[in-house]
Structure formats: C-alpha cells, structure tokens
Amino acid sequence: MIQMKNIYKKYPNGIVALNGLNVEIDQGEFVYIVGPSGAGKSTFIKMMYREERPSSGQMLVDGKDIGKLKNRKVPFLRRDIGVVFQDFKLLPRLNVYENVAFALEVIEEKPQIIKERVMEVLDMVGLKHKAKMFPRELSGGEQQRVSIARSIVNTPKIMIADEPTGNLDPDTSWDIMNLFEQINAAGTTIIMATHNREIVNKLRHRVIAIEGGLIVRDAAGGDYGYED
Ligand SMILES: Nc1ncnc2c1ncn2[C@@H]1O[C@H](COP(=O)(O)OP(=O)(O)OP(=O)(O)O)[C@@H](O)[C@H]1O
C-alpha cells in the first residue's frame, strides 16, 4: 500500500535528508523506523503524509503518487492517514471532545455520527470521563491518548507516529504502545519512528533502520540495534 521508489530529498538549505530510498510497506504491517539523530527518520515519515515532497522519486500510497498531489487534494489524503506526534499538537482552546470531533467536523460528518464516534474512540483510549477537560488539565500520557483518539476517529488505513513516546515516562509509554498494538490488531498499518530501544526490542515488529538518508537494515521482528 506504501511504496517509495528512489526517494531523494534535498532541503532548500542544501541538506540531503533522503538519498535514494526504496521500500514497500503492506496493509496491516507494524513498522518501526529507527536510526541516529539526523538520519532522516522524520523526513521519511513526512513524505508519507505529504508534509514534505520528494525532490525526486515516487511516493506511492495505494498506487497514487502523492508527491504529485495538488495541495488542495492533500486534505483528502489525510483522511486516510492518522498522524501522532511527540508533542501531541492538541488545540489548547478546545476540550478533549472538541479536539477529537474536529477531524470529523472538517469533513462535514453528520452531528449524530460525530457524537457517537468521538465517544467511542474516547472510550477506547480510556478518556470518556475526561471529555470536557482541556489539554492543559491532562497529563502527558492523557494528552497523547487524546491525540491517538483524534488520529483514529475517521478510521484511517494508515497511522503514522513520530516519536510518540518521546515525552512520556516508561510506564505511560507502555500504555500508549498497548493502544498502538490494539489499533494495529484491528488492521491499521502503523509506521512509527522511535528512539525507544526497550519498546522495539520487546514488542517485536519489522524494523527499518535509516542512516545518512538510506535504509541500512530492514528486518521482520528485528531489534533496535543501537546503543544510544
Ligand atoms: N525543514 C528542514 N529544512 C532543512 N533541513 C532539514 C529540515 N528538516 C530536517 N532537516 C535536516 O535533514 C536531516 C534529517 O533530519 P530528520 O529530522 O529527518 O532526522 P531524524 O532522523 O528524524 O532525526 P531525530 O532523530 O533527531 O529526530 C538533518 O540533517 C536535518 O538537519
């Protein structure tokens, strides 16, 4: 469902972040992206939801070259892709319910469906009882749960996470990983950049290691493989 063919990315400042990268990811896979700082992990991930465009090469999602997608079509692509960040990126003036509902309101879903679906995903992440609270009133782990709820509310086929446990303590990180496991078990493809060696070594999935903008290792059930 995701194919990168000879992806090369040079930023305007001249830095080459991806240097001819080839990879295929199938529906339902769980893939960790690992590698040293500055290796190109975030850039790799940004290609998949069209936050960045390749300088050359093809970035195919379901056979469509999203690198060539017109800007006005990007919101349609994003309906199929949920994104979770290290710093949650919740809207501070909206409460938990509203932060999650927002994703459905922008696609003009029916109010009754929005209500049901939002409460369903808040229940799934264990935050139904905090629906009226604001992000600043929540712990980091709770904020990440809200951002996960937001990312799955429109049942995307792909979920992309850039260091989702980067700001969380170890116990909370495991709770968040349990949620990702559940989401993946329901059929959603998960692609997660991480520096969390314990998680990668314990919850085994495909590991793609990037160094210097190239894939240097790609192993099913692989380990983290770095000492950082
Ligand atoms: N918007 C940008 N403009 C210019 N250069 C960038 C930009 N974003 C990233 N880079 C550069 O591209 C290279 C790869 O960065 P990237 O963020 O993809 O690495 P990373 O593997 O995600 O690193 P980290 O683990 O530290 O988050 C780095 O040299 C970085 O400085």
PDBQT file of the ligand as one rigid body, heavy atoms in Angstrom, charges set to zero:
ROOT
HETATM    1  N1  LIG A 301      12.857  21.653   7.231  1.00  0.00    +0.000 N 
HETATM    2  C1  LIG A 301      14.154  21.374   7.083  1.00  0.00    +0.000 A 
HETATM    3  N2  LIG A 301      14.967  22.216   6.409  1.00  0.00    +0.000 NA
HETATM    4  C2  LIG A 301      16.273  21.939   6.262  1.00  0.00    +0.000 A 
HETATM    5  N3  LIG A 301      16.879  20.844   6.737  1.00  0.00    +0.000 NA
HETATM    6  C3  LIG A 301      16.131  19.961   7.416  1.00  0.00    +0.000 A 
HETATM    7  C4  LIG A 301      14.741  20.184   7.637  1.00  0.00    +0.000 A 
HETATM    8  N4  LIG A 301      14.252  19.151   8.357  1.00  0.00    +0.000 NA
HETATM    9  C5  LIG A 301      15.287  18.318   8.566  1.00  0.00    +0.000 A 
HETATM   10  N5  LIG A 301      16.424  18.797   8.015  1.00  0.00    +0.000 N 
HETATM   11  C6  LIG A 301      17.751  18.164   8.001  1.00  0.00    +0.000 C 
HETATM   12  O1  LIG A 301      17.607  16.878   7.378  1.00  0.00    +0.000 OA
HETATM   13  C7  LIG A 301      18.366  15.893   8.082  1.00  0.00    +0.000 C 
HETATM   14  C8  LIG A 301      17.439  14.783   8.528  1.00  0.00    +0.000 C 
HETATM   15  O2  LIG A 301      16.546  15.295   9.516  1.00  0.00    +0.000 OA
HETATM   16  P1  LIG A 301      15.343  14.458  10.144  1.00  0.00    +0.000 P 
HETATM   17  O3  LIG A 301      14.559  15.372  11.017  1.00  0.00    +0.000 OA
HETATM   18  O4  LIG A 301      14.630  13.737   9.071  1.00  0.00    +0.000 OA
HETATM   19  O5  LIG A 301      16.165  13.395  11.041  1.00  0.00    +0.000 OA
HETATM   20  P2  LIG A 301      15.684  12.390  12.179  1.00  0.00    +0.000 P 
HETATM   21  O6  LIG A 301      16.305  11.094  11.871  1.00  0.00    +0.000 OA
HETATM   22  O7  LIG A 301      14.213  12.432  12.299  1.00  0.00    +0.000 OA
HETATM   23  O8  LIG A 301      16.363  12.997  13.472  1.00  0.00    +0.000 OA
HETATM   24  P3  LIG A 301      15.901  12.971  15.017  1.00  0.00    +0.000 P 
HETATM   25  O9  LIG A 301      16.036  11.544  15.476  1.00  0.00    +0.000 OA
HETATM   26  O10 LIG A 301      16.914  13.869  15.677  1.00  0.00    +0.000 OA
HETATM   27  O11 LIG A 301      14.511  13.489  15.082  1.00  0.00    +0.000 OA
HETATM   28  C9  LIG A 301      19.063  16.614   9.206  1.00  0.00    +0.000 C 
HETATM   29  O12 LIG A 301      20.383  16.921   8.780  1.00  0.00    +0.000 OA
HETATM   30  C10 LIG A 301      18.270  17.882   9.398  1.00  0.00    +0.000 C 
HETATM   31  O13 LIG A 301      19.073  18.945   9.854  1.00  0.00    +0.000 OA
ENDROOT
TORSDOF 0
